[in-house]
């Protein structure tokens, strides 16, 4: 199975800062990488699919990049509502989908 | 408006069984790929199972042989039949719609909690 590793596991930042979260795949997954945001007690929400395509309604301060085995999620200027946990997910294998372990973004 | 509503969670003893339901509105379950994802308390997301057209199904190794995904077209509902439950199956279970090509989980339910404990 394809393993997904996120770093860091947690991150402290301030409103207005730029932050980057990294996700690495154990093998090449082309651009089949998705990012989700989850707030406490809520279901995950799709942010980005295909490594870099923003889901409708997601603010443009979110961006994704990468190809192959290394990917990044960047928030250009943190808003208070962005403090949440972020997960990457590979969809290269559609037999076994895999999530990263998550990155908790804290104030 | 697309909506997914899970139900059926609760407390069950180890070795017991439970059936989760996920009722959809705003789209037809049978025309879409659907998945279950779970999250143990304080932990990350774990993919559980997916059902494709022709009722092709796939499972995570951790649940293979114990959990079964299915759907009822007449009720527009996705199911997860859970048997031989273990304490490590304790989690919030989410159903999600799988967007086709590229594949991603675009709509999620609110989740239902399953607790396996004696």
HADDOCK unambig.tbl for C-alpha pairs under 7 A between the chains (distance, minus, plus):
assign (segid A and resid 34 and name CA) (segid B and resid 104 and name CA) 6.68 0.50 0.50
assign (segid A and resid 42 and name CA) (segid B and resid 110 and name CA) 6.60 0.50 0.50
assign (segid A and resid 43 and name CA) (segid B and resid 108 and name CA) 6.44 0.50 0.50
assign (segid A and resid 43 and name CA) (segid B and resid 109 and name CA) 6.73 0.50 0.50
assign (segid A and resid 43 and name CA) (segid B and resid 110 and name CA) 5.45 0.50 0.50
assign (segid A and resid 43 and name CA) (segid B and resid 111 and name CA) 6.87 0.50 0.50
assign (segid A and resid 46 and name CA) (segid B and resid 105 and name CA) 6.99 0.50 0.50
assign (segid A and resid 46 and name CA) (segid B and resid 106 and name CA) 5.99 0.50 0.50
assign (segid A and resid 49 and name CA) (segid B and resid 104 and name CA) 6.63 0.50 0.50
assign (segid A and resid 50 and name CA) (segid B and resid 102 and name CA) 6.86 0.50 0.50
assign (segid A and resid 91 and name CA) (segid B and resid 103 and name CA) 5.88 0.50 0.50
assign (segid A and resid 91 and name CA) (segid B and resid 104 and name CA) 6.80 0.50 0.50
assign (segid A and resid 95 and name CA) (segid B and resid 58 and name CA) 5.91 0.50 0.50
assign (segid A and resid 96 and name CA) (segid B and resid 60 and name CA) 6.49 0.50 0.50
assign (segid A and resid 97 and name CA) (segid B and resid 47 and name CA) 6.13 0.50 0.50
assign (segid A and resid 98 and name CA) (segid B and resid 47 and name CA) 6.32 0.50 0.50
assign (segid A and resid 99 and name CA) (segid B and resid 45 and name CA) 6.36 0.50 0.50
assign (segid A and resid 99 and name CA) (segid B and resid 46 and name CA) 6.57 0.50 0.50
assign (segid A and resid 101 and name CA) (segid B and resid 44 and name CA) 5.43 0.50 0.50
assign (segid A and resid 102 and name CA) (segid B and resid 44 and name CA) 6.09 0.50 0.50
